[in-house]
Amino acid sequence: MLYVLITLVMFLRSLNDLLKKPETRALLFSVVMVLLLGTFVYHKVEGWNWLDSLYFSVITLTTVGYGDFSPETDLGKAFTIVYIFVGLGILFGFVNVIGDHIVNRRMERVEKREQRREQR
């Protein structure tokens, strides 16, 4: 449980640091817009309520795909095909930036620790 809390704190700190950069804010904005687009389209085309539409958008783009919802209309299916390709690229690009930042921060800490040991 403690490990999960530490990981969450590291993620939130990294996200806070990254949101100071314009390119990261643009990626986050893109992720939010893709999720809102999917939510809106599934709500209108499939007739799902707003929460179900957002839920489907999130589980689709995170590749979880529980299977409890699936598009029934041809337009919904066609949109999903395009949505997956575009949305995965944007979402994974954002996740990659966060992951790189976490790894780089960790490496900097390790290097600083090694430098302090060498100075002793």
C-alpha positions in Angstrom: 0.0 0.0 0.0 2.8 2.4 0.8 4.4 1.7 -2.5 1.2 2.7 -4.3 1.1 6.0 -2.3 4.7 6.8 -3.1 4.1 6.1 -6.8 1.0 8.3 -6.8 3.0 11.1 -5.1 5.8 10.8 -7.7 3.3 10.9 -10.5 1.6 14.0 -9.2 4.8 15.8 -8.6 6.0 15.0 -12.1 2.7 16.1 -13.6 2.9 19.3 -11.6 6.5 19.9 -12.9 5.5 19.1 -16.5 2.5 21.3 -16.6 4.8 24.3 -16.3 6.0 23.5 -19.8 3.8 24.7 -22.7 4.3 21.6 -24.8 3.1 19.4 -21.9 0.1 21.6 -21.4 -0.7 21.3 -25.1 -0.5 17.5 -24.9 -2.7 17.4 -21.8 -5.2 19.7 -23.6 -5.1 17.3 -26.6 -5.8 14.3 -24.3 -8.8 16.1 -22.7 -10.1 17.2 -26.0 -9.9 13.7 -27.4 -11.8 12.3 -24.4 -14.4 15.0 -24.7 -14.8 14.4 -28.4 -15.3 10.6 -27.8 -17.7 11.3 -25.0 -19.8 13.7 -27.2 -19.8 11.4 -30.2 -20.8 8.2 -28.3 -23.5 10.2 -26.5 -25.0 11.4 -29.7 -24.4 8.5 -32.0 -24.9 5.5 -29.7 -27.4 7.2 -27.3 -25.5 6.4 -24.2 -25.6 8.7 -21.2 -22.7 11.0 -20.5 -21.0 8.9 -17.9 -21.2 5.7 -20.0 -19.8 7.6 -23.0 -16.9 9.0 -21.0 -16.3 5.5 -19.5 -16.2 3.9 -22.9 -13.8 6.6 -24.2 -11.4 6.0 -21.4 -11.4 2.2 -21.4 -11.0 2.3 -25.2 -8.0 4.6 -25.2 -6.3 2.9 -22.3 -6.8 -0.4 -24.2 -8.6 -2.0 -21.2 -11.7 -2.8 -23.2 -13.9 -4.6 -20.7 -16.5 -5.4 -23.3 -19.5 -4.2 -21.4 -20.1 -1.5 -24.0 -19.5 -1.6 -27.7 -20.8 0.6 -30.6 -23.9 -0.8 -32.3 -24.3 1.7 -35.1 -22.1 1.7 -38.3 -21.2 5.4 -37.6 -20.2 4.5 -34.1 -18.0 1.6 -35.3 -16.3 3.8 -38.0 -15.7 6.6 -35.5 -14.2 4.1 -33.0 -11.7 2.9 -35.6 -10.4 6.4 -36.2 -10.7 7.3 -32.6 -8.5 4.5 -31.4 -5.7 5.3 -33.9 -5.7 9.1 -33.2 -6.5 8.8 -29.5 -3.9 6.2 -28.7 -1.2 8.2 -30.3 -2.1 11.3 -28.3 -2.6 9.5 -25.0 0.5 7.4 -25.2 2.5 10.5 -26.2 1.4 12.2 -23.0 2.1 9.1 -20.9 5.6 8.8 -22.5 6.4 12.4 -21.6 5.4 11.7 -17.9 7.4 8.5 -17.8 10.5 10.1 -19.2 10.3 12.9 -16.7 9.9 10.4 -13.8 12.9 8.4 -15.0 15.0 11.5 -15.6 14.3 12.8 -12.1 15.2 9.5 -10.6 18.4 9.3 -12.5 19.3 12.9 -11.4 18.8 11.9 -7.8 21.0 8.8 -8.1 23.7 10.8 -9.8 23.6 13.5 -7.0 23.8 10.7 -4.4 26.8 9.2 -6.1 28.5 12.6 -6.3 28.0 13.2 -2.6 29.5 9.7 -1.8 32.5 10.5 -4.0 33.1 13.8 -2.3 33.4 12.1 1.1 
